């Protein structure tokens, strides 16, 4: 068994998408895999690559099993060049039927609104952000997440950051942050009206002092 933590490469993007889709439980409310791929790309991959100044993947015997992205204020973004032409994904979302479009718009707009409210008035307190962090289900319990997290913390300390924040919610493993030195600053409940029924979710903002 060969576990490796390394910088992110272009060929890692597709397995990262799969990890995001699993973490997000996308198949619970979107059946079409092409729509899941488009949604993950436009809601997660594109903005994360645009904002991040740090990124690592964990691989086990060459397979990507975990990923972490972070950003440091004042540092150059490092991962924009990993982006591809997202025209097909954008068209996929533009061609959604009325119900599918409503789901996508509601998930995106309500999440963005909740996060904006959570950080309002605190924007200047932080020098960085944990942009995205997830490990595959089979990697959990093997301290993969802790190793990835420590890589980000080392980077932030090297760049003299004092405090960072992150957004997460009840659809993710937010308990990791409660047990690893993060402090929950605020939360906001949201309710999505999905075709399968109402989905209740709570968005959180956490801080971490280095």
N, C-alpha and C positions, 0 to 999 in steps of 0.2 A: 504494500500500500504506500503510494507516494503522494503526500499532500504538499502542495506548492502554493505560495502566495506571491502573485506577480502583478505587474502593471497590466492594464486592460488593452487588448488588441481588437482590431476590427472584427476578427472571426469570433470574438466572444459575444458580440451583440445579439445574435440569434439565441444562444442559450440563456443569456441574461433576460431576454424577452420571455422565455419559457418560465424562468424563475419568477418574474414579475407577475405573469398571468396566474401562476399557481398561488402565489402569495395573496394576490388580489381576489382569488376564488372566482375568476372571470366566468368560468363555465356555469356558475350557479345562476347567472342572469343574462348571459349571451351565449347562444348555441353555435353560431357560425364562427369557425376558427379564423377565417379571413378577417372578420370584423374584430375579433379579439386582438389579432395581430396589429390591425390598423389602430385600434384604440390604445393599445399598450405603447405603440410607437409614438403616437401624437400626444398622449397624455403623460407619458413617463420618459421614454427614451430621448426624444428630441429636446425637451426642456432640461433634462438632467445633463445631457452632453453639452448643452449650451452654457450651463451655469458652473459646471464642476471644474475644480482645479486639482483634484486628486481622485484617483480611482484604482481599485485593486479587485482582482478576482481570486478566489480560492479554487484550485483544481485538485481533483483526486484521480490519480492515474490518467491525467490529461483531460478529464471531464470537468466542466465548470459546475461547481456546487454552491458557490456563494459569491456575493458581490457587495462592494461598498463604494459609494461616491461621496465626496465632500467638497465644500468650497471654502476658500479663505479670502476675505475682503482684501483687495489690493494685489492679489496674485493673478497671473494670466490664466485664463481658461485653457485647459489642456486637451480637451476631447472633442472639440467641434469637428476636427478632421475625420473623426470616425463616423460621422453622419453620412448617409447615402441620400440618393434622390427619393424623397418621400411622396412624390406625386401620386403614385398608385394608392398609397395608404390614405392620402387626403381625399382622393376621388372616391375611394371605398366609403369613407365616412359621409361625403357629400351625397352619395347615392343611397344612403340608408332610407328605408321606408319610414313613415311618420312615427311609428311606435319606437323603432330602433333609434331614430334621431333624437326623440324625446328622452330616451334613456341616457344616451351619450351626453346630450346637452345638460341634463339634470345632474348627472354624476360629476361632470366637469365644473359646471358653474357653482353648484352648491358647495363642493369641496373647496374650490378657490375662494369663495366668499367666506367660508368658515375659517380658513387659514388666514385670510386677510384680517379678519376681526380678532383672531387670537394674537397676532403679532402687533396689532395697532398700538402705537405709543412706545413700543419696545425696540423698534427697528435699529436704533443706534447703540443698543447695549451689547451687540454681539459682533465678534470678528470673523465668524464663520458659521457654517451650517452643515449638518449631516444630511446630505441631499437624498440618499437612498441607501438602504441596507437590508439585505435579505439572504437567507441561505435556503437551499432546497430541503425538502422534507427529510430525505435520507441522510442529510448532513447534520441534522439537529442532534444535540447531545454529545457531539464530538469536539466541542470547543472551537469549531471553525469560526463561528460568529465572533467569539472573543478575540481570536487571532486577527481577524479582519479589522475589528474595532481598534485594537491596539496599534495597528498600522496607521490608521487615520489619526489617532491621538498623538503618535510620534511625529507625524507630519505637522499637525497643528502646533505642537510645542516647539518644533524646529522653526516655525514661522512666527513664533511669539504671540500666538492667539491666547486670550485669557478666558473667553467664554463663547460657547456656540449654542445653537438651538436646533431643534428638529421638529417636524410635524409627523404625527402618526395618528392612528385611529384604531378602533376596536376590530377592524377587519385584519389587523396585523398583530404580530407578537409583541405588543407594547410592554408586556411584563419584563422583557429583557432590560428595558431602560430603567424600570423601577428597581431592578436588582443590581444595576451597574453604575450607580453614582449620579444618575440623572434626577432632576427635580421637576415635577410636573407644575407648570405655571398656571395653566388654565385649560378649560375644555369647553366644547360646544357640541351639543347634540344636533344631528340632522336626520331627516326622514326622507328617503328616496321612494318615489312612487313608481315601482317597477311593474312590468306586465305580470310577474308572478306574485305580486303583492307588495306591501310596504316593507322596506328594509331600513331598520333603525341603525344608526351609526353614530359614534361619538368621536370627534376630532380632538386631538390633544396637541399642546405645545409644551416641549420640555427644554430645559437648559442644562448645560454641562460646563462646570468650571474646571479649567485645566490647572 
